[in-house]
C-alpha cells in the first residue's frame, strides 16, 4: 500500500518524500518523536503504515476522529461492510493465535517464523 501513488502523494504532504520503506519509517519515527515532545499533533498518517484504507485515514484526520460509520480496529468512514469482513478476519486470527499460545506454542511457532 505504501508504494501506491495516491498514498505517496498523501504522505508527501507530511514530508515523506522517499518511497523507500526504511526512510519512510525513519520519517515516521521523527514525527512520533516530535509528537512526544509536544511539537506537533499526533501523526495520524500512521494509519497507512498499519494498512488502514487511505480514505479512512484521510477522513479521520479531516473529521478529527468524529462521525465515523463504524469503529473497530480503526474508525471507518468508507466501505463499512468491507471493514466488517476485515475486522472479522482479524478477530479469527487473534483467537487462533491465543488458542495456539494456550496449548503451549511459542510466538515463533504461532507466527510461523523460521518454521
C-alpha positions as CSV (number, residue, x, y, z in Angstrom):
1,X,0.0,0.0,0.0
2,X,2.8,2.4,0.8
3,X,4.0,2.3,-2.8
4,X,0.7,3.3,-4.3
5,X,0.9,6.7,-5.9
6,X,-2.1,8.1,-4.0
7,X,-0.5,7.0,-0.7
8,X,2.8,8.5,-1.8
9,X,1.1,11.8,-2.6
10,X,-0.7,11.8,0.8
11,X,2.4,11.1,2.7
12,X,4.3,13.7,0.7
13,X,2.1,16.3,2.4
14,X,3.7,15.2,5.7
15,X,7.3,15.3,4.5
16,X,7.6,11.7,3.4
17,X,9.4,12.1,0.0
18,X,11.3,8.9,-0.2
19,X,9.1,6.0,-1.2
20,X,11.7,3.8,0.4
21,X,10.4,1.8,3.5
22,X,13.4,2.4,5.7
23,X,13.4,6.2,5.0
24,X,9.6,6.4,5.4
25,X,9.8,4.6,8.8
26,X,12.6,6.9,9.9
27,X,10.4,9.9,9.0
28,X,7.5,8.4,10.9
29,X,9.8,7.9,13.9
30,X,10.9,11.5,13.6
31,X,7.3,12.7,13.6
32,X,6.5,10.4,16.6
33,X,9.4,12.0,18.4
34,X,8.2,15.5,17.6
35,X,4.8,14.5,18.9
36,X,6.2,13.1,22.1
37,X,7.9,16.4,22.7
38,X,4.6,18.2,22.0
39,X,5.9,19.9,18.9
40,X,3.3,18.6,16.5
41,X,-0.1,16.9,16.8
42,X,-0.3,13.1,16.7
43,X,0.8,11.9,13.2
44,X,-2.4,10.1,12.2
45,X,-0.8,9.2,8.9
46,X,0.5,6.3,10.8
47,X,-2.8,4.6,9.7
48,X,-1.4,4.0,6.2
49,X,1.6,2.3,7.7
50,X,-0.8,0.0,9.6
51,X,-2.5,-0.7,6.2
52,X,-5.7,1.1,7.1
53,X,-7.6,2.3,4.0
54,X,-6.3,5.6,2.8
55,X,-9.8,7.1,2.5
56,X,-10.5,6.2,6.2
57,X,-7.2,7.8,7.3
58,X,-7.9,11.0,5.4
59,X,-11.5,11.2,6.7
60,X,-10.3,10.5,10.3
61,X,-7.9,13.4,10.0
62,X,-10.5,15.7,8.3
63,X,-13.2,14.9,10.9
64,X,-10.9,14.8,13.9
65,X,-11.9,11.2,14.6
66,X,-15.7,12.1,14.7
67,X,-18.6,10.9,12.7
68,X,-17.3,7.5,11.6
69,X,-19.7,4.9,10.3
70,X,-18.1,2.1,12.2
71,X,-15.4,1.7,14.9
72,X,-13.3,-1.5,15.1
73,X,-9.6,-1.8,14.6
74,X,-9.7,1.6,13.1
75,X,-12.5,4.2,12.5
76,X,-14.3,3.5,9.3
77,X,-15.7,6.3,7.1
78,X,-15.9,4.4,3.8
79,X,-16.9,0.8,2.8
80,X,-18.2,-0.4,6.3
81,X,-19.2,-3.8,5.0
82,X,-15.7,-4.5,3.7
83,X,-14.2,-3.2,7.0
84,X,-16.6,-5.6,9.0
85,X,-15.2,-8.5,7.0
86,X,-11.6,-7.4,7.7
87,X,-12.4,-7.0,11.4
88,X,-13.9,-10.5,11.5
89,X,-10.8,-11.9,9.8
90,X,-8.6,-10.1,12.4
91,X,-10.7,-11.5,15.2
92,X,-10.4,-15.0,13.9
93,X,-6.6,-14.7,13.5
94,X,-6.3,-13.3,17.1
95,X,-8.4,-16.1,18.5
96,X,-6.4,-18.7,16.7
97,X,-3.1,-17.2,17.9
98,X,-4.4,-17.1,21.5
99,X,-5.6,-20.7,21.3
100,X,-2.2,-21.8,19.9
101,X,-0.4,-20.0,22.8
102,X,-2.7,-21.7,25.3
103,X,-1.7,-25.1,24.1
104,X,1.9,-24.3,24.6
105,X,3.2,-22.9,21.3
106,X,5.8,-20.1,21.4
107,X,5.4,-16.9,19.4
108,X,7.8,-18.1,16.6
109,X,5.6,-21.2,16.1
110,X,2.4,-19.1,16.2
111,X,3.8,-16.6,13.7
112,X,5.3,-19.3,11.6
113,X,8.7,-17.6,11.8
114,X,11.6,-19.9,11.0
115,X,9.4,-22.9,10.9
